[in-house]
């Protein structure tokens, strides 16, 4: 998972003060400052006697823990030869991901840093700030709130403290939970294509969103309308890419929704951790946009991304709220989930325009991305394609 933002040259942001304010804000986030210790290492380090007693002790340590005796956050310095405006005008989705460094977990997780912060300096002294981490630590909402807290610390303002512990989410048993039967069924639903993936972002202005919402039932949320639109068009593009085969009418979609406010006792917005609810929606894609958008409310829960198409709702997060200089909002902000495979991932995000405008970031099989970027049904509402694939990578 990676998130980041680009600040313009007028923000007067420089590298060393950024690192100092990062150190300040990390004092509020102890869960970010340590290294991960795996279940086996935690059990071995916990002591205990052999025999049945030793087995009981090992059962208690079935989960990952954070050990704060080494730095869990590493910073990476980078430079770009272009100005920020030049880069924004020409960058592809893959080049946007280059602004956030990430290393996969190796065989020894204890020497691996789960958080990376990349500071990229452009030729005009603009900066891009990229944060990458795993879902073991937090979700995109928590990552964006951390960036906002960092910006507040940089302005010498009081950052809103994170909510680190919730009794409602405390483990009730020492034994790990049983695997949900839907998880196994879901993993068999769609095979991983194993092919090259590519990304693009679609910018829906407020006017484009009004045009889209006018085509669906009253009361439909912007997320449901966008999820339905891309569900329909990605399925059609995938069918076209597969030697012109017809798209199956009945299809499943995974919805990834923030459940902080969906619990019986809602969590504070500042809850630090992973609070993503995965639910499945099923619809007859031949029934049209209005009918498919009504199915985007979701159904039974399950626990992971893909390999079927997944649509994630992040349009509620304050993505453009991180002002490292007062009154200077980011020129560009984005959030991606790495490792997308299978049918792909669609993320609905706030747009720099604000209000009802939305950005939609897609990561799909390369041939499907190329078709979606010129799909008439997506573009007829007035969406602009930014950070799309390079021309020489598009399918013919």
C-alpha positions as CSV (number, residue, x, y, z in Angstrom):
1,X,0.0,0.0,0.0
2,X,1.4,3.4,-1.0
3,X,0.2,6.9,-0.6
4,X,1.8,10.3,-1.4
5,X,1.5,13.9,-2.4
6,X,3.4,16.5,-4.3
7,X,3.9,20.0,-3.0
8,X,4.5,22.9,-5.3
9,X,7.5,25.2,-5.2
10,X,5.5,27.9,-3.4
11,X,5.1,25.7,-0.3
12,X,8.7,26.5,0.8
13,X,9.2,22.9,1.9
14,X,12.8,21.7,2.2
15,X,14.3,18.3,2.9
16,X,15.9,18.6,6.4
17,X,12.9,20.3,8.1
18,X,10.7,17.6,6.6
19,X,12.9,14.9,8.3
20,X,12.8,16.8,11.6
21,X,9.0,17.1,11.6
22,X,8.8,13.4,10.6
23,X,10.7,12.6,13.7
24,X,8.4,14.8,15.8
25,X,5.2,13.2,14.6
26,X,6.5,9.6,14.9
27,X,6.6,10.2,18.7
28,X,2.8,10.0,18.5
29,X,2.9,6.7,16.5
30,X,4.8,4.1,18.5
31,X,3.4,1.3,16.5
32,X,5.3,2.7,13.4
33,X,8.6,3.0,15.1
34,X,9.5,-0.7,15.7
35,X,10.3,-3.8,13.7
36,X,7.9,-6.8,13.2
37,X,8.6,-10.0,15.0
38,X,6.8,-13.0,13.6
39,X,4.7,-15.6,15.4
40,X,7.5,-18.2,15.7
41,X,10.1,-15.7,17.0
42,X,7.6,-14.2,19.4
43,X,6.8,-17.7,20.8
44,X,10.4,-18.6,21.2
45,X,11.2,-15.3,22.9
46,X,8.3,-15.7,25.3
47,X,9.9,-18.5,27.3
48,X,7.7,-21.2,28.7
49,X,8.4,-24.8,29.6
50,X,8.2,-27.8,27.4
51,X,5.4,-30.3,27.0
52,X,1.9,-29.2,27.2
53,X,2.8,-26.0,29.0
54,X,5.2,-25.0,26.2
55,X,2.4,-25.6,23.7
56,X,0.0,-23.4,25.5
57,X,2.6,-20.6,25.7
58,X,3.2,-20.9,21.9
59,X,-0.5,-20.6,21.2
60,X,-0.7,-17.3,23.0
61,X,1.9,-15.8,20.6
62,X,0.2,-16.6,17.3
63,X,0.2,-13.0,16.0
64,X,2.7,-10.5,14.9
65,X,4.1,-8.1,17.4
66,X,6.0,-4.8,17.1
67,X,9.4,-4.7,18.9
68,X,10.6,-1.1,19.4
69,X,14.3,-1.7,19.8
70,X,15.1,-0.7,16.2
71,X,13.8,1.9,13.7
72,X,10.7,0.7,11.8
73,X,10.7,3.7,9.4
74,X,13.4,4.3,6.8
75,X,13.7,7.4,4.7
76,X,14.8,7.3,1.1
77,X,16.1,10.4,-0.8
78,X,15.5,10.8,-4.5
79,X,15.7,13.5,-7.2
80,X,13.8,14.1,-10.4
81,X,15.3,15.9,-13.4
82,X,11.9,17.4,-14.4
83,X,9.9,20.2,-12.7
84,X,6.8,19.2,-10.9
85,X,4.5,20.6,-13.6
86,X,6.5,18.8,-16.3
87,X,6.2,15.5,-14.4
88,X,2.5,15.9,-13.7
89,X,1.9,16.4,-17.5
90,X,3.8,13.4,-18.7
91,X,4.0,10.7,-15.9
92,X,2.3,7.3,-16.2
93,X,0.7,5.4,-13.4
94,X,3.8,3.3,-13.0
95,X,6.0,6.4,-12.8
96,X,3.7,7.8,-10.1
97,X,4.3,4.6,-8.1
98,X,8.0,5.3,-8.3
99,X,7.5,8.2,-5.8
100,X,6.9,5.7,-3.0
101,X,9.7,3.2,-2.3
102,X,8.8,-0.3,-0.9
103,X,10.7,-3.5,-0.2
104,X,8.8,-6.8,0.1
105,X,9.3,-8.7,3.3
106,X,12.3,-11.0,3.1
107,X,13.0,-14.3,4.8
108,X,14.0,-12.5,8.1
109,X,11.2,-10.0,8.8
110,X,12.9,-8.6,11.9
111,X,15.6,-6.8,9.8
112,X,13.0,-5.5,7.3
113,X,11.4,-2.0,7.7
114,X,7.7,-2.1,7.3
115,X,7.5,1.7,6.6
116,X,9.4,3.7,4.0
117,X,9.1,7.4,3.5
118,X,10.5,8.7,0.1
119,X,11.4,12.4,-0.3
120,X,11.7,13.2,-4.0
121,X,13.0,16.7,-5.0
122,X,12.0,18.0,-8.4
123,X,14.1,20.5,-10.5
124,X,12.0,23.5,-9.3
125,X,12.5,22.6,-5.6
126,X,9.0,21.0,-5.3
127,X,8.8,17.8,-3.3
128,X,6.9,14.6,-3.5
129,X,6.4,12.7,-0.2
130,X,5.7,9.0,-0.6
131,X,4.7,6.7,2.3
132,X,4.5,2.9,1.8
133,X,3.5,0.3,4.4
134,X,1.7,-3.1,4.7
135,X,-1.8,-3.9,5.8
136,X,-0.4,-5.6,8.8
137,X,0.1,-2.1,10.3
138,X,-2.7,0.1,8.9
139,X,-5.0,0.8,6.0
140,X,-5.1,3.7,3.5
141,X,-7.3,5.9,5.8
142,X,-4.8,5.6,8.7
143,X,-1.9,6.2,6.3
144,X,-3.5,9.4,5.0
145,X,-4.2,10.6,8.5
146,X,-0.6,10.1,9.4
147,X,0.5,12.3,6.5
148,X,-1.9,15.0,7.7
149,X,-0.5,14.7,11.2
150,X,3.0,15.0,9.7
151,X,2.0,18.2,7.9
152,X,0.5,19.6,11.1
153,X,3.8,18.9,13.0
154,X,5.7,20.5,10.1
155,X,3.6,23.7,10.5
156,X,4.3,23.6,14.3
157,X,0.6,22.9,14.8
158,X,-0.8,20.3,17.1
159,X,-1.3,17.1,15.2
160,X,-4.5,15.2,16.0
161,X,-3.3,12.2,18.1
162,X,-4.1,8.8,16.7
163,X,-6.5,6.4,18.4
164,X,-4.2,3.4,19.0
165,X,-6.1,0.9,21.1
166,X,-9.7,-0.2,20.8
167,X,-11.2,-2.6,23.5
168,X,-13.9,-3.6,20.9
169,X,-11.2,-5.0,18.7
170,X,-9.2,-6.8,21.4
171,X,-8.6,-10.5,20.8
172,X,-11.2,-12.6,22.7
173,X,-9.2,-15.9,22.3
174,X,-5.6,-17.1,22.2
175,X,-6.4,-19.3,19.2
176,X,-6.4,-17.7,15.7
177,X,-9.9,-17.4,14.2
178,X,-11.0,-20.2,11.8
179,X,-10.8,-19.5,8.1
180,X,-14.1,-18.1,6.8
181,X,-15.6,-20.6,4.3
182,X,-16.3,-17.8,1.9
183,X,-12.5,-17.1,1.7
184,X,-11.8,-20.4,0.1
185,X,-14.8,-20.1,-2.3
186,X,-13.7,-16.6,-3.3
187,X,-10.1,-17.6,-4.0
188,X,-11.4,-20.2,-6.5
189,X,-13.7,-17.7,-8.2
190,X,-11.3,-16.1,-10.7
191,X,-7.9,-17.4,-11.7
192,X,-5.0,-14.9,-11.6
193,X,-4.2,-13.9,-15.2
194,X,-0.5,-13.8,-14.4
195,X,0.0,-11.1,-17.0
196,X,1.4,-7.6,-16.9
197,X,-0.6,-5.0,-15.0
198,X,-0.8,-1.3,-15.7
199,X,-2.4,1.7,-14.1
200,X,-4.3,4.9,-15.0
201,X,-6.3,7.6,-13.1
202,X,-9.6,9.0,-14.3
203,X,-10.5,12.5,-13.1
204,X,-14.2,13.1,-12.8
205,X,-14.9,16.8,-12.3
206,X,-18.0,18.0,-10.3
207,X,-19.8,18.4,-13.6
208,X,-18.8,14.9,-14.8
209,X,-20.1,13.5,-11.5
210,X,-23.4,15.3,-11.9
211,X,-23.8,13.8,-15.3
212,X,-23.0,10.3,-14.0
213,X,-25.4,10.6,-11.0
214,X,-28.2,11.7,-13.3
215,X,-27.9,8.4,-15.1
216,X,-28.6,6.3,-12.0
217,X,-31.3,6.0,-9.4
218,X,-31.8,9.0,-7.0
219,X,-29.9,8.6,-3.8
220,X,-27.1,6.6,-5.3
221,X,-23.8,7.5,-3.7
222,X,-20.9,8.7,-5.9
223,X,-18.9,5.6,-4.9
224,X,-21.7,3.2,-6.0
225,X,-22.1,5.0,-9.3
226,X,-18.4,4.9,-10.1
227,X,-18.1,1.3,-8.9
228,X,-20.9,0.3,-11.2
229,X,-19.6,2.2,-14.2
230,X,-16.1,0.7,-13.9
231,X,-17.5,-2.8,-13.1
232,X,-19.5,-2.7,-16.3
233,X,-16.7,-1.3,-18.5
234,X,-13.8,-3.3,-17.1
235,X,-15.8,-6.5,-17.6
236,X,-16.5,-5.5,-21.2
237,X,-12.9,-4.5,-21.8
238,X,-11.7,-7.8,-20.3
239,X,-14.0,-9.7,-22.6
240,X,-12.7,-7.8,-25.7
241,X,-9.1,-8.4,-24.6
242,X,-9.8,-12.1,-24.3
243,X,-10.0,-12.7,-28.1
244,X,-13.4,-11.0,-28.3
245,X,-15.2,-13.4,-26.1
246,X,-18.5,-12.3,-24.7
247,X,-18.7,-11.1,-21.1
248,X,-20.5,-13.3,-18.5
249,X,-23.7,-11.6,-17.5
250,X,-23.6,-12.7,-13.8
251,X,-20.4,-11.3,-12.3
252,X,-19.0,-10.8,-8.8
253,X,-17.3,-7.6,-7.5
254,X,-15.4,-7.2,-4.2
255,X,-16.1,-4.0,-2.3
256,X,-13.6,-2.7,0.2
257,X,-15.2,-0.2,2.6
258,X,-13.9,1.6,5.7
259,X,-15.9,0.2,8.7
260,X,-14.8,2.8,11.3
261,X,-18.2,4.3,11.3
262,X,-20.1,1.1,10.5
263,X,-19.5,-0.6,13.9
264,X,-22.2,-0.7,16.5
265,X,-19.9,1.4,18.6
266,X,-18.2,3.5,15.9
267,X,-14.4,3.9,16.0
268,X,-12.9,7.4,15.9
269,X,-11.9,8.5,12.5
270,X,-8.3,8.7,13.8
271,X,-8.2,5.0,14.6
272,X,-4.8,3.6,13.7
273,X,-4.9,0.2,12.2
274,X,-6.7,-1.8,9.5
275,X,-10.4,-1.2,9.4
276,X,-11.4,-2.4,5.9
277,X,-14.6,-4.4,5.4
278,X,-14.6,-6.6,2.3
279,X,-18.0,-7.6,0.9
280,X,-19.1,-9.2,-2.3
281,X,-21.7,-7.8,-4.7
282,X,-23.3,-9.8,-7.6
283,X,-25.2,-8.4,-10.5
284,X,-26.4,-9.1,-14.0
285,X,-24.1,-6.8,-16.0
286,X,-26.5,-6.9,-18.9
287,X,-29.1,-5.0,-16.8
288,X,-27.5,-1.6,-17.3
289,X,-25.8,1.1,-15.1
290,X,-28.7,2.0,-12.9
291,X,-29.4,-1.6,-11.9
292,X,-25.8,-2.5,-11.4
293,X,-25.2,0.5,-9.1
294,X,-28.0,-0.7,-6.9
295,X,-26.1,-4.0,-6.3
296,X,-23.0,-2.1,-5.1
297,X,-24.2,-2.2,-1.5
298,X,-22.4,-5.5,-1.0
299,X,-23.3,-8.7,0.8
300,X,-21.4,-11.4,2.7
301,X,-18.0,-10.3,4.2
302,X,-14.7,-11.9,3.5
303,X,-11.1,-11.0,4.2
304,X,-8.7,-10.2,1.3
305,X,-8.1,-8.6,-2.1
306,X,-8.7,-10.3,-5.4
307,X,-8.3,-12.2,-7.6
308,X,-11.7,-11.0,-8.8
309,X,-12.2,-7.3,-9.5
310,X,-12.1,-5.2,-6.3
311,X,-13.4,-1.6,-5.9
312,X,-12.2,0.3,-2.8
313,X,-14.0,3.4,-1.4
314,X,-11.5,6.0,-0.2
315,X,-13.4,9.1,-1.3
316,X,-14.1,9.9,2.4
317,X,-10.4,10.4,3.4
318,X,-8.9,13.9,3.7
319,X,-6.4,13.2,1.0
320,X,-5.7,16.8,0.2
321,X,-5.7,17.9,3.8
322,X,-1.9,17.7,4.4
323,X,-0.8,21.3,4.2
324,X,3.0,21.4,5.0
325,X,2.7,25.2,4.6
326,X,-0.4,26.9,5.7
327,X,-2.9,27.4,2.8
328,X,-0.8,25.4,0.4
329,X,-2.7,22.2,-0.4
330,X,-0.9,19.4,-2.3
331,X,-0.7,19.8,-6.0
332,X,-1.4,16.1,-6.4
333,X,-2.3,13.3,-3.9
334,X,-2.8,9.6,-4.6
335,X,-3.2,6.3,-2.9
336,X,-2.5,2.9,-4.4
337,X,-2.5,-0.8,-3.2
338,X,0.4,-2.7,-4.5
339,X,0.5,-6.2,-5.7
340,X,-2.9,-6.0,-7.5
341,X,-3.4,-9.1,-9.8
342,X,-6.2,-11.1,-11.4
343,X,-9.0,-8.9,-12.7
344,X,-7.5,-5.8,-11.0
345,X,-8.3,-3.0,-8.5
346,X,-10.4,0.2,-8.8
347,X,-9.9,2.9,-6.1
348,X,-12.3,5.8,-5.8
349,X,-10.5,8.9,-4.3
350,X,-11.1,12.6,-3.6
351,X,-10.0,15.0,-6.3
352,X,-8.0,18.1,-6.1
353,X,-11.0,20.0,-7.3
354,X,-12.8,19.1,-4.0
355,X,-16.6,19.0,-3.4
356,X,-18.2,16.3,-5.4
357,X,-15.3,15.7,-7.8
358,X,-13.6,12.3,-7.7
359,X,-10.5,10.5,-9.0
360,X,-10.6,6.9,-9.9
361,X,-7.3,5.0,-9.9
362,X,-7.3,1.6,-11.7
363,X,-4.8,-1.1,-11.8
364,X,-5.8,-3.7,-14.4
365,X,-4.3,-6.2,-16.9
366,X,-2.4,-4.0,-19.3
367,X,-4.6,-4.8,-22.3
368,X,-7.7,-3.9,-20.2
369,X,-6.2,-0.6,-19.0
370,X,-5.5,0.4,-22.6
371,X,-9.1,-0.2,-23.6
372,X,-10.6,1.5,-20.5
373,X,-8.6,4.6,-21.2
374,X,-10.4,5.1,-24.5
375,X,-13.7,3.5,-23.5
376,X,-16.5,5.7,-24.8
377,X,-19.0,4.9,-22.0
378,X,-16.4,6.0,-19.3
379,X,-15.3,9.1,-21.1
380,X,-18.8,10.3,-22.2
381,X,-19.5,11.7,-18.8
382,X,-16.5,14.1,-19.1
383,X,-13.8,12.2,-17.3
384,X,-10.1,13.1,-18.1
385,X,-7.4,10.4,-18.2
386,X,-4.3,11.3,-16.2
387,X,-1.3,9.1,-15.3
388,X,-2.4,6.7,-18.0
389,X,-0.2,4.1,-19.8
390,X,2.3,5.4,-22.3
391,X,1.2,5.3,-26.0
392,X,3.7,2.6,-27.0
393,X,2.3,0.2,-24.3
394,X,-1.3,0.4,-25.4
395,X,-3.0,-2.5,-27.1
396,X,-3.7,-2.1,-30.8
